[in-house]
Amino acid sequence: MADMFEPIGPPPLGNRVKLLLNLWCVLLPVWLALSLAAGGFRTNVGGNLFVISWLLYPLLLWMAFLLKRSKPYLAALPALSAVAMFISGEIDNLLRHS
């Protein structure tokens, strides 16, 4: 009798996870426009890190959607790409001025 009342499907997604995944999808056009910024780097290290982080964004977004039910905390994965983009700019500034 107790088995009759157990949930059949996966647990519902939390509101924070839904909001975060929606935010990453809204930022996709911004991500596409950022490809134009790759030419503005004056050092190879900064430019290469920027391109790598730019290329990783869709992969990280796909992983976040794929694993959203089993590991909801991985919905923050695309933030790694955004952080790496900011770091690439700082590295470029440091290497350009030294």
Secondary structure, 3 states (H helix, E strand, C coil): CHHHHCCCCCCCCCHHHHHHHHHHHHCHHHHHHHHHHHHHCCCHHHHHHHHHHHHHHHHHHHHHHHCCCCCHHHHHCHHHHHHHHHHHHHHHHHHHCC
